[in-house]
């Protein structure tokens, strides 16, 4: 077994850990790993401390990289270490795609399951866990279990989906796919001047489009103007584009590390948001990954917030609390929280995972610089209001939650803890987030 001590950080560059990285879990190293625990890791794209394990071990999924596509059943058997971008490239060769993809394709399949990621299609297709037919899991006793969404181990399945890697190491998964005719999305955009207009537009766009998302301007005097985007797979064949050219068409720009200082000032954000709001609206064909994963064009965009980094705060509130979105924007404005990345989506049905994030309602995502002078107080104020509204915060992006607030947000927490004890009686699977929340 090869073991290396490494410094790890969350994608938000605001939390760090000193951990050992190990390639396998076996009976030989089991007792040693128990001392501080181990957490499975993928590509390190969790924003906070859910993939950190200070003083402990990180269990890499890199070796689980197989992709087996079954065209007859429109399914794929995929290793947990496969990067989503690689899977998308392979699927499109067969005119197939995933029903649910998140905002980045730089995560692993194991991470997508552990976080039960969601995307622009949630109002139609639900979350990533809803697309799974089977999960193969490595338990703390070095056994391999096949878990299914129904049947004997259904509780183990739904504790693992959204379980933040604390029930075992995901080895592979069988995933349901959808047929597409090409790699193009037909896109339509429309501006709105306030959050009330956005809410009305979502009802129309969600009926019309498979994919819907809105960007909000929360800078300066703006309190919710923005742009809503809708997209559908198209049957139009563009003869100028060939499938073999698809992977080459995504050009990436790496920011120089010399920019590793925070130039995202309030003035910069305000100027950027004005330009973005008045940019020409899209209407026509866009390559699917450019539409699904726009920020992936700059792979290291997270360095723009400087050495102190940033947090990404994402919450969801029930559908009937839509009017409170304006109140939340006012809290942000009053506390001088400005951001060039503020995204609004409307979720469909509740996710089935016991710790899965999506409930039927409105979800908003905000990037906030770690240099904000009152960040902890602002987050505590937001958490309190979200709880009052019957909402919750996304664990894959959380850096601040307390156990008390977690209990208020996630009503099936006690059930999840009970199942984890059955799956992991020695409490092998641990993370910094799990310890902070006292769930491992």
N, C-alpha and C positions, 0 to 999 in steps of 0.2 A: 504494500500500500504506500503510495507516494503522498507525503504530507508537507505542505508549505504554509508558513505563516504569511498572511497578507493583510493589508489595510483595505477595508471595504467601505464604500459610502453609498448612501441612497442616491437615486437619480436627481434628487433636489439639491445635492451637494451640501446639505445642512446637517446630516447625521453621519457619524463615522463609527467603525468598529475595528478592533484588531482580532482577527480570527485565523483559524487553521482551515485550509481547504483540503478536502479529502475526496478521493475518486470513487470510494465504494463503502458500503456498510456490510460487515460480515460478523460472524460469531466471534472471530478473533479480536476485532477491535471494538466490540459492542460495549464491554465494561468501561473501556477508556472513554468512549464517547458519552457515556452516561453522566460523567462528572459535570460537564457544562452543557451537555445537550448538542443537538445538531439540527440544522434547518436546511431543507433542499433549496438550491438556488438555480436560476436559469440565466438570463442575460443581464440581470442587475437593473431592471427598469422600474422597480418599485420606488416611489418617491421618498418614502420615509424609512422606518426601521424594520419593516416586515421581513426583509431578506438579510438582516444583520444579526449576528450572534456573538456579542462581545465576549472574548475569552474562550469561546467554544469553537465548534466546527461548522463548516459549510459543505454540504454534500452536492457536488456538481452533477448536472444531468447531461453533460456534453456527450457522453457515450451513447445515449439513447437517441439516435438520429435517423432511424429508418422511416421511409415513407412508402406505403403500399396502397396504391389507388385501385379501387374496384369500380370500373365503369358500369358494370351490370347492375350494381346496387346503389351507385352514386354515394359511396362511402370511402373513407380513407382510414387506414391504421397507421398512426403517426407516433413516433417516439417523443417523449416529453422534452427532449433537448432540441428539437427542431425549431428553428426560428420561423416565425409566421411568414416573413417575407419569402423565405425559401419555399415554404409550402404553397403559398399563393402562386409563385412562379411555376411550380410543377403542376398544380391543378389547372391553370389556364391553358396548358398544353393539351388538356383533354376537354376544354370548354366546361370546366367545373370551377366552383368557387365556394367559399365558406358562407353560410347564411348570416354569420355574425363576425365582424372584425372590429377591434378597438381603434382608437385614433393613431396608434403606432403599430407598425409591423415588425418592430425590433424586440418583441417579447417571444418567449418560448411557449410551446403548447402547454407544458407543465405549469408555467406561470399564468397562462390564460385560464386554466382550470382552477388553480388555487385562488385566483382573484375573481373568478366567474365574471370575466370581462363582458362588457356590453358595447354597443355601437350605435350607429345612426339608424339601424333597422330594428331597434328594440320594440317599437310600437307594433311591428308585424311579427318578428321572429323571436322575441325574448332575448335571453342572455346566452352566453357561450355554453353554459351547462345544459341548456335545453336541447342542444344539438348533439349531445354525447350519447352514444349507444353502449359504451363500455369503458371502464377505466381499469388498468392493471396497476396495482399499488404494492409497494414494498413496505411491510409493517416493521415495527420496532423489534420484532423477534426474527427478522430476516426471512419472513414468509412472503410469498407473492400471492396476492388475492385478486381475483377478477370481480369487479363490482359492477352492478347494473342498476339502472334507475328504478327498477321495481324488483320485488322478490326478496330473498333471504337477507341480502346485504344492502338493501336500499338505503337504510339509515347511514351506513358507512359511506355509501356513494354520495348522499346529499350533505354529509358532514365534510367530505373532502372537497366538493365543489364549493368554492368560496371559503374554504377552511384555512387559507393562508399558509399552506404547507405544514400544518401542525398535526395532521393525522397520519402522515407517512410520505414516502417519496413516490410520486407519480412516475411510472415507467413508460406507459404508452396509453393511447386512447383511440377508440374507434369513433369517427366523427361523421355525422350526416352532412351531405353536400347538396348544392343546388346546381342546376344546369344553366349555363350562360352561352350566348352565341358568339361573343367576342369579349375583348378586354376594355370596352368602352361604356361609359356612363353618360346618359343624357341628363344634363344639369340645367336647372332653372333657379335664378336668384331674385329676391325682391327685398327692397329696403323697407324698414319700419322706423317710426320716430319715437316710439315708447313701448314699454313692456306690455301694455294692454293690447296694442296692435299685434305684437308678436304672438300673444296667446291666441288671438283670433286667427292669425295666419297659420299657426300650427294645426288647428283643426282641419283646415283646407289642405295643407301640404301633406299631412299624415295620411289623408285619404287618397291623395293623388300619387304620392311617391313612396317607394320602399325605403329610401334613405332620406332622413331629414335632420338638419342641425341648424342652429342659429348662433351667430357671433354677436356679442353685445359690447357696446362702447361704454366703459365705466371709467371715464377720465374727465377731468375738468368739471364743467357744468352738466355733462351728459349723465342721464340716469336711465339708460335702457334702450337708446336707439341702437339699430344694428341691421344685420343682413341675415335673412333666412335662405338656406339652400336646400333644394330637393333634388333627388336623383333616382333614376331607374336604369336597369340594364336595358340595352337597346338591341334591336334586331337589325339595325342598319349596318351594312358591311362597308367599311371604308377601305377601298382597294389600295390606298396609299400606305396602309399600315399592315404589316405582317406580324404574326405571332412571334416569329423569331426575333423581331426588332423590339419586342415589348420591354425586355429587361434592359436593353440598351437605351431606351427612351427616358429612363428615370435618372436624371443627372443629379449628383449630390455635391453639395458645397460644404466643405469642412471649414469651420471658423478657426483662425490661427489662435494658438494657446496664449499668445501675447495679449489677446483681448480678455484675458481672465481677470477682468475687473468689472464692477457693476456700472455699466453705462445706461441701465434702464431707469433713468430718472423720470420724475413725474412729467417734466417737459417733453422728454423723448416719447413717453407713452401717449401724451396728448397729441403730439404732432403725428405720430404713427397712426393713431386711431382716426384722426381726421382724414388722412390720406386713404386709409383702408375703407372707411365708410363711403367715401365718394369715388372709389375706384370703379371702373366699368363693371357692370353686372355680367355674370357669366350666363350664357344661354347657348347650349350646344353640347358637343361631345367632348368629354374629358377622359383621359386614361384612368382606369379604375383606381390604381394605387395613388395617383395624384389627388384624386377626390377623397379616398378613404384615409390616407395618411399624409396630409400636406406637410407636416413638420419634419417628416423623415427625409425631406430634401436637404435638411441641415442636420446631420446626425448628432453633432455635439452642441446643439442649440442651448443646452442647459448651462453652458459656461457664461452666458451673457449676464447672469445675475451676480457674477463675481464670486469671490472666495467664500463668502458667507452663505451663498446659495439662495434657495427659495423653497417655498412649500406650494403644493397644489392642493387646494381645499375643494372637495366635491361633496355636495349634499343632495338629498332628494327629499321632497315634501309631497304629501298626498295631493291628488288632482284637485280636490275641493279647496285647497289652500293656495290656489294660483294667485289670488290678490295679494298674498303676503310676499310675493317675489319683489314687488316694488318696495316694500318695507325693508327687505334684506339689502336691496341696492342702496337704500337710504343709509342703512347702518354702515355699509362700506364707504359711502361718500362722506358721511359725518366723521368717520375715523381715518379719512384720507388714504383709503386703500384704492389705488389705481392699478390697472392691469391692461396689457395689450392682448391677453388671452383670457377671455371670459366667454364660456360656451353654455348654451341652453339647449336641452333636449326634453322631449316628453316620452316617458317610459310607458310601455304597455303593461302586461300582466306581471304580477309578483314573481320573482325568481324563487325556485324551490329549495335552494341551498339554505341551510340553517343560519349561516352567516353571510349569505349573499346580499349584496347591496341593493339591487333594484327592487322598488315597490312601484305600484302604479302611481304615477305622478310626474312632477317636474324636477329635473336635475340640473344643477348649475355647477360649473367648474371654474375656479379662479386661481391664477398664478399670483402669488404674493411674495415679494422680496423678503428675505430673512432679515434685512436691515431695517424693516419697519420698526419704529421705536416702541410701539405698543402691541406687537404682534400677539403675544400670549393673551393679553386682555381682549383683543379683538376676536380671536378664535374662541375664547371662553364665552364671549357675548353671543357669537354666532351659534355655538353649540347649544347654549341655553335656549335660544329662540327656536332652533331646529327641533329640539326635543318637545317644546311646547306645541309645535305644529304637527307633531306625530311623525317627524322625519328621522333621517339618519345620515351619518357621514361614511364615506367609502373607506374601508380599512386598507385597501391597497395604496391609498394616498395619505393616510393618517400619520401625523407626527405628534399629536397633542392629547388625544382622548384619554379620559380616566376610566377606571373600571365602573364607577357609578354611572357615568354618562353612557358607557357601552351597554350596560344593563337596561337603561331607559330606551335606547335606540333599537336594540336587537332583542326582541321578545322571546326568541328561541335559543338564547344564549345558554341557559341552564341545560336544555336538552342537548345542545352541541357539546358542552363540557362532559355530560354524562356519557355520550357516545365516544368522545375522545378518550376517556378513562378506560373504556372497553377496548378500544383500538390500540391504546398506548399506555398500558398499566404502569410502566416504569418511568413515564414522562421523559422519553428520549427526545421527542421532537420539541424544540424550543427556539425562540427568537427573541430579540430585544423587544419587539412590539408585544409578543406574548407575555413576557415578564412584566412589562409596563402595565399591561391590562389585566395581569394576574389571571391568565387563562391557561398557563402552562407551568 
